[in-house]
Amino acid sequence: MSPSGVESIEFGAIRLTLELAGLTTVLLLLLGTPLAWWLARTRSALKGPVGAVVALPLVLPPSVLGFYLLVAMGPHGPLGKLTQALGLGTLPFTFPGLVVASVLYSMPFVVQPLQNAFSAIPERLLEASATLRAGPLDTFFNVAVPLARPGFLTATVLGFAHTVGEFGVVLMIGGNIPDKTRVVSVQIYDHVEALEYAQAHWLAGGMLLFSFLVLLALYTLNPGGVRRP
Amino acid sequence: MIEARLALRHPGFALDVDLVLPGRGITAVCGASGAGKTTLLRVVAGLEKRADGVLRIDGEAWQDSAAGVFVPPHRRALGMVFQDAALFPHLSVRDNLAFGQRRMRGAGRAPETAPVIELLGIGHLLERRPEKLSGGEQQRVAIARALLTGPRLLLMDEPLAALDERRKAELLPWLDRLHDELEIPLLYVSHSLPEVARLADHLVVLDGGRTLATGPLGEVLPRLDLPLSRDEDAFVVIDASVGEYDGAYALARLDFAGGALWATSAPRAPGSRVRVRIQARDVSLAHAPQQSSIMNSVATRIVDFKPQEPGRILARLDAGGTPLLARLTRKSAELLGVAPGMAIYAQIKSVALLD
């Protein structure tokens, strides 16, 4: 393999990783915010079960999640039937499939910081907002979201970083297709398998540095966690 | 005018009130803790969605459960001041004030900002963050924030309760001022009788979620059948006007319907209104006015009395239409032959001017 070929593979993997993590984080913020709000405020009996499902990726081996996702997204799975009916084909071994899997796998890293931040907002402030003529959505965007800002920072950073760092689910759902599903963590695995330790060092060191810097930024910018009024 | 027939059932607690309250002045809602004071305020604000009943403000229905009407809190023209002020910590004082004001959506009666800021003396605080304010300052900002939404009804939930004595004393004059200038009704929850005596025009006494009494302050306080009368500090409040001021002795003559009282006071202009508190334990009875160090002796008639443990009675007196309370020992009462209808002099040892 020529040096330029190596570089293009490496950069393809890095670009793909950043795209996957970016898209996943955006989707998770969009889906996770209302979910976290609901979990923080509801008195419904479903709160426990839903919270547990969201937290599952924290404890499940990625292979278990990957296996079920593969089955569900496959041609005979419920998700697969849906995507086929919509004319989208099936998701395994495609970039969209990776995104779906990453969203599920990184869900707790976004939902839990948001839920904690929302729970820490005193009910009284939301009521005060209502007595100041703010409707529920108005209160959400102008009182709850600003007060939960540290939670949003944590959720964004953790969601992004955790997606960058995933391996098992990506390998099972995405396979290992250059420029389509081969992300950095899989690329490192390939290098090691092929005994290309120099390249592996290059990428692995980059990941180490990236992860450290991300967490350093998080702990410096957001020392107190959620700001309590 | 406020009409409220409201009920709310929680496990272990039920609120059930039927009230008609005046459309101006301060109505104090008092009662022991757990009596439902705060719950009543929350129901009026629409913060308790499971409440049932009818609530009309000047005829406009905010709630009429039978007709399926429930106006949500953000569409009720009310201002609410919470016990802990509940200022938004992410906004400056100025932005806190603007929060409600901006959301009136041109719904008429937008109050001018400057007079409200002046009324509460918070002009110098506008750029600060709420956490940089003292408790009393926070409450003044919260009151201004509520007023700036142009409410038709102001609700305050023990605004002094979270403050220490010094901060209370600091905030009270501002509430006096509000009392004088406010043109809308104010529902004021308090368990502090001194606060009630000073601020309220009208009183609602709650007990176990039910209305024990409601009426003008001067009528409710002298009632012998309420828990208030069992308080060691039971008192009545009299509205008087300054008849003359004797600078040599620093004494003011305070004229009221049933007579006149002398009280030491800072100089006061004749004709000015003053609110006077007289505690039952400072009133003794005598068949004839006596020469003693007690200056104030008022001709009254005994309306009713009630024994109180241990060995005392509380007598309700009528001084030319103004009710007074007197507490004396049962033995004194027997020696004097206390009986309803009897004419007697009330000797008033101490008179407190409430402002």
Interface residues (C-beta under 8 A of the other chain):
Chain A: P122 R124 L125 E127 A128 S129 A130 T131 L132 R133 A134 G135 P136 D138 T139 N142 V143 P146 L147 R149 R227 P229
Chain B: A45 G46 L47 P72 P73 H74 R75 R76 L78 G79 M80 F82 D84 A86 L87 F88 P89 H90 F99 G100 R103 M104 R105 P130 E131 R145 A146 T149 L155
